[in-house]
């Protein structure tokens, strides 16, 4: 009986082991994402982005308010940012000139001087990029860099320190490294990878946070180079599965026709950015990429659906004359149950994991049934032997 139970138990374990071998990367992604939930959402697009009508209505409102309250400095920021979000960067720059005229008599107002330089530098950079990113006329980007540098000097920790990384990106654009065999990231992290990376220092996490700020607070959602730097920062921080998500986002951007700002880069050079082999990761980490790929596709689809629902809700209310700036009940009817948990994504790994759980349940039920059956047979046999012994006596 014991021998039979052992054989059945061993067979059940052997039948489960191939399924567990496929789950390494899916489990790793879930574990790493617990420590970096916001990063996963940033990579997959699960963060708030407002429709053009939102900014058009804000611009119309604050333009009128400025006429009656010209000394209210934050209104100029609202107007300028609204213009920039509408891809009207030159109008945004004009609004900053108007703010400067009002701000000039107040040299000690550090908060608004910080905002002025941070915004103006960002608008100038966006205008240069939207005008074709002409390297023969780099003066506007240099001016943008100087304004961002002054903003950092006034307030180095604002916006999660994202301006520091914005400045590094600008320096990289103005004076890119030369004679590189692969497209370098603007933080210079690729040169630090030598074999499998060890856990990164505190500055690595700061870089991740700063780059995420550029994406969510700036206009880097469609920047190949920002996600390229984010991938290396995550890799050096030993978040290899989340880094792979960033790599998949780069591949998505390249498929959509986006390009690196690194000068002279060919299409082949750009394709090398999504080749994980040059990251020099150990072979065993490639075993589960299919699970991470499936998770990325699921999360991107869910994020796009969530964004579409949010936009539709906003447009409906905006067209009705309501705006969250002035209507405290704007979001009352909006229902958001949050992003999906990584472990609940219906990828192959999670399906196999559920099958594993079912197999384990069935195995133990079967073993219990066998034990019960053998016990009943043994009990009947013992009872019969006892009866025969009684008759003999």
Order of alpha helices (4+ residues) and beta strands (2+ residues): alpha-alpha-alpha-alpha-alpha-alpha-alpha-alpha-alpha-alpha-alpha-alpha-alpha-alpha-alpha
